[in-house]
Amino acid sequence: MSEQTSERPQVNVDAKLAIDKFNVDEANPHIVVKEDISDADFHKLMICCPAGLYKLDEDGKKSFDYAGCLECGTCRILCGKTGLEKWTFPQGTMGVEYRWG
């Protein structure tokens, strides 16, 4: 009788995201976080963003970088009215370009 393990397969998200190409529109961010976003809303975004773009540093300072956005809309659904100034899809030819891998 063979021994079965209950280990779940591990996925390296950074390695998967590195396969994709991001064309960043430096002059026109498609997501803008409110300066006065609540800690609760920011915490939701930190937990739920699949690309991990919402971060707190050691001093508790909030940061966000739209450059690696997967355009999934999770942040818009969670905090679109309360935590974001702007959420749109990037301009044509900009944003994420998914690649097989």
C-alpha positions in Angstrom: 0.0 0.0 0.0 1.5 3.3 -1.0 1.5 6.3 1.3 -0.5 9.3 0.1 0.6 12.7 0.9 -1.8 15.7 1.4 0.7 18.2 0.0 -0.7 20.8 -2.3 1.1 21.7 -5.5 3.2 24.8 -5.1 2.9 27.6 -7.6 5.6 30.2 -7.8 3.5 33.3 -8.7 6.5 35.5 -9.4 7.8 33.0 -11.9 4.4 32.8 -13.6 4.1 36.6 -13.7 7.6 37.0 -15.1 6.4 35.2 -18.3 3.9 38.0 -19.0 4.8 41.2 -20.7 3.7 44.6 -19.3 3.5 47.7 -21.5 3.3 50.5 -18.9 1.8 53.8 -19.8 4.0 56.0 -17.6 2.0 59.2 -18.4 -1.5 57.8 -17.7 -1.9 55.4 -14.8 -5.1 53.3 -15.2 -5.5 52.9 -11.4 -5.1 55.6 -8.9 -5.5 54.9 -5.1 -7.1 57.6 -2.9 -4.6 59.3 -0.7 -6.9 58.9 2.3 -7.7 55.3 1.7 -8.7 53.6 5.0 -6.4 51.0 6.5 -9.3 48.5 6.3 -9.7 49.0 2.5 -5.9 48.9 1.9 -5.7 45.7 3.9 -8.4 44.1 1.7 -6.4 45.1 -1.4 -3.2 43.7 0.0 -4.8 40.4 0.7 -6.8 40.0 -2.5 -4.6 41.5 -5.3 -3.3 38.5 -7.2 -0.2 40.4 -8.4 0.6 41.6 -4.9 0.8 45.3 -5.9 -0.5 46.8 -2.7 2.2 46.8 0.0 3.0 48.2 3.5 6.6 48.9 4.3 8.2 48.4 7.7 7.1 51.8 8.9 3.5 51.1 7.8 3.6 53.3 4.7 1.2 52.2 2.0 2.5 51.8 -1.6 1.0 50.7 -4.9 2.5 50.2 -8.3 0.1 49.7 -11.2 2.9 48.6 -13.6 2.4 44.9 -12.8 -1.4 45.0 -12.9 -3.2 41.9 -14.3 -6.3 44.0 -15.1 -8.5 41.5 -13.2 -10.7 44.2 -11.6 -10.4 42.8 -8.1 -9.5 46.2 -6.6 -12.3 47.9 -8.4 -14.8 45.4 -7.1 -13.5 45.5 -3.5 -12.9 49.2 -3.1 -13.8 51.0 -6.3 -15.9 53.7 -4.7 -14.1 53.9 -1.3 -10.5 53.4 -2.0 -9.8 54.3 -5.6 -9.8 57.6 -7.4 -9.7 55.9 -10.8 -9.9 52.4 -12.3 -10.0 52.0 -16.1 -8.5 49.5 -18.5 -5.1 50.7 -19.9 -5.1 52.5 -23.3 -4.9 50.3 -26.4 -1.5 48.5 -26.8 -0.8 49.1 -23.1 -1.2 46.9 -20.0 -0.6 43.2 -19.6 0.2 40.9 -22.5 -0.4 37.3 -21.3 2.0 34.7 -22.6 1.7 30.9 -22.5 4.1 29.3 -20.1 
